[in-house]
Amino acid sequence: MVVPRAGALGTNSASGNGFGGGDQKFAVDANDRLLDPIVLSKVGAGKNMSDSGTDAATLDKFEALWASVNSTRNEMLPSNLPSSSNFTSWWAQLKREMPSAVQLHTLRPGDCADVDKCLGTNRDGHCVCNVFK
């Protein structure tokens, strides 16, 4: 089964993986994920949703932001690595600019009729599922 790529900011910790130790707390919000609209437009998952996650405007915004991040990151290297605040800022911009159709909640009991084919629900409340035609 081919499924779309989902991204998350993760722990975004400069000091390690964030899974314990001292006063560091686990900072991952499992409900704060985004589906990659480019991959989503090419696979069977999500075909039951509206096209707002894979329309030309969304794809253009995603590609422009991705290019901007890569350009900024490349300008910083090799002398400086992007900081956690860079990643936080880029993630916030991505969430602001992407439609709710590609913002994914974790699948919970009762959310979708077919838990084997569904990845979760988007911010619109629709199940994001693999649909094979």
RAFENCOR-V915133 format. One record per backbone hydrogen bond with DSSP energy under -0.5 kcal/mol. CO is the residue of the C=O (numbers start at 0). NH is the residue of the N-H. Records with the same first field share a line. If there is no record, write none. Layout:
# RAFENCOR-V915133
CO=NH / NH
This chain:
# RAFENCOR-V915133
0=2
4=35
6=33
8=11
12=15
20=23
27=29
28=31
30=32
31=8
32=103
33=6
34=36
35=39
36=40
38=41 / 42
39=42
43=46 / 130
45=48
49=52
50=53 / 54
54=58
55=59
56=60
57=61
58=62
59=63
60=64
61=65
62=66
63=67
64=68
65=69
66=70
67=71
68=72
69=73
70=74
71=75
72=76
75=79
82=86
83=87
84=88
85=89
86=90
87=91
88=92
89=93
90=94
91=95
92=96
93=97
98=101
99=102 / 122
101=34 / 103
102=122
103=32
104=120
107=110
112=114
113=116 / 117
116=129
118=106
119=127
120=104
121=124
125=121
126=128
127=118 / 119
128=45 / 46
130=132
